[in-house]
């Protein structure tokens, strides 16, 4: 009887190290499309790129052919800020706009900050939206959020309450790599469509800070 107990005890002891050897850490979760998108933006941190208007609606005629620069000016694990500069007549620049892309618990958020040249905030600022799906590593869409709809209506901009913004970034370093910012209203009567694209193959000298920074 004692011999049988000893054999069983020995067998149990042999199983312990085997079980320990079989245990291994869980593999790291696969990055989501939004993780890849945000990380790709982060690769551009500190760099600036030249761009141009590529849509052709009359509402944007004053911007046609004018030099533009986007500057990935500030980055951390949660937020990336991208000032958007537009050349004006006479050699001046409009430095009123900054795009902010933030990680949230639900996905990604795009917000727009608008300032006047004296640094004061515009009456219409901090508008944007949140992703409602995973999107892709190259393109994320941001339908207008409730806060922005309320702001638009309070400022007489009812046409903007169906806005959908999009940001694209193709892999930097590849042929034809670009960053794009887009606004559209697919369900509106005016068929609004605005799109600017920036060439990621040739960084330019970073511009001065946006107004108010």
N, C-alpha and C positions, 0 to 999 in steps of 0.2 A: 504493500500500500504506500509506504513512504517513497519507494522507488518510483511509483507512478506519479506521485505528486512532484517529485524532483524533476522528472522528465517534462511534465507540463509546465513547471515554473521556468525551466530552461528554455522551453519553446517560446514562452511569453517574453522572456528577456531578449531573445533573439529578434522578436518582432519590433521591439522598441527602436533600436537604431535604424531598422529598415524603414519604419514609418517616418522617422526623422529625416531620412535621406529622401523620401518621396515628397516631403513638403517643400514647396517652392513659392516664392512671392508671386502674387498675381501680376500678369503682364500689364504694362502701362496702357491706359485707355487710348484708343486711336483718336488723334486730333479731329475735331469736327470741322466742317467747311468754314465755319465762322472763326475757329481758332486759327486755321491756316490763313484766312483772309487778314485777320488782325496782325498775325505775326509777319506776314508779308509786308504790310504797311510799316511795321516797326523797322524793317530792314532799310527803309528810306529815311530814317530819323536823322535830322540835321541837314538833309539835302533839299535842294530846290530844283524845279524843272519848269521849262518854258512850255506854254500851250497856246491854244487858239480855239475860238468858237467854231464848232463844226456843224451846228444846226443852222437853219436859215429862215427863221420866222421874223416877220416885220417887227415884232415886239422887241427884238434884240438887235435891231439894225445899228444902233450906236456902238455896239461891241464888235461888229463885224471887222475882221482883219486886225484888231488891236492886240498887241502883245499881252500875254497873261503869264503869271508865275504862281505856282503852288509851292508852298514851303512846309515840309513836315518838321515843324519847329519844336514840338514838345511831345515826348513819348514816355509813358511808363506802362506798367503791366495792366492798367485799367483804362487809360485814356490817351488818345493821340489827337493833337491839335494841329490843324492845317490852315494857316492863313492863305487867303486867295487874293492876289493883287492884280488889278486891271489898269493898263496904261490909259491915260487920258490925253487930250489935246494939250499942246504946250509943254510936253515933257513931264507932266505931273502924273502921279499914280493914285488910284483909288485903293486905299488900304483898309477899307471898312469891314471886310468880311473875314470870318474865321469859321471853318468847319471843325466840329468836334465829334469824334467817334469814340464811344465808350462801351466797355463791356458791362452788361447787366446780368442779373441772375436768370433772365429769360432769353438773352441773346445780345444783340448790339443795338446801340442807339446813335442816331445822327442828330446833332443840333447845330444851329446857325447862330453865331453871335454877330450882331451889327452894331458898329459904333460910328459916331460922327468924328470929324477931324480933330475936334477938341477933346476926344476921348469919351464923351458921354454916350450912353447907350441910346440906340434908336428906339422909337416907340414900338417897333416890331422887331423883336429879337428873341433869342432862345427858342426858336421854333424848329420843328423837325418831326421825327417819328422813330418807331422801334420796328425791328424786324419781326415778322410773323412766321417765318420759316427759316430753315437752315441756310437757304441760298446755296452759293457755291464758293469755292476758294477764290474765284475771280470776280464775282458780282454779288452785292448785297443790296436789297431793296428796303426802303423805309417809308411805309404809308404814314400819312399825317396823323399825329396823336391828338387826344382831346384837348390838351393844353394849347396846342397850336391852333386848333379850330376856333377855340374861344378867343384867342388873341386876334386871329384874322377877322373874325366877325366884329369884334370890338373896334377894329381899325378900318372897317369898310372894305375888307378884302375877301368878300364872300366867294369869289372865283377860286380862291386858293384852298378851300376846305376839302378838296379831293386830291390834293397834291400827293404824288408818290416820287420820292427821291431815290436815286441809285448811285452807288459808288462802285467803280470797277478798278481792278489792278491786276494786270497780267504779270507773269513771273519776271522780275527785274533781271536784266542781263541777257534775256532772249531777244531775238530779232523782232522788232515791232512792238516791244514792250511799252505799255502805256498805262496811265492813270486817267480815269474819266469821272466826271461829275455830271449828273443828269437830273433834270426835273421834267415830269410829264403829268398830264391829266387825261388819261385815256378815255374817261367817261364824260368829259366836259364838252360843251358845245364849241369852245375855242380850240380844242385839240392841242393844247399847250405842250410844247416840246423844246427843251433847252438842253444843250450838251456841249461841254468843253472837254478837250483831250490834251494830255501832256505827254511829251516824249520822254520816256524814262532812260533812253540810251545815252543822253547827254546832260548831266547835271550842270546847272548854271550857278553863278554867284548868288548866295542867299540875299534876299532883299532886306531892307530895314524892317523892324517890327511893325505889326499892324497898329492902327491908331488905338491909343489907349493902353498899349502894353509897354 
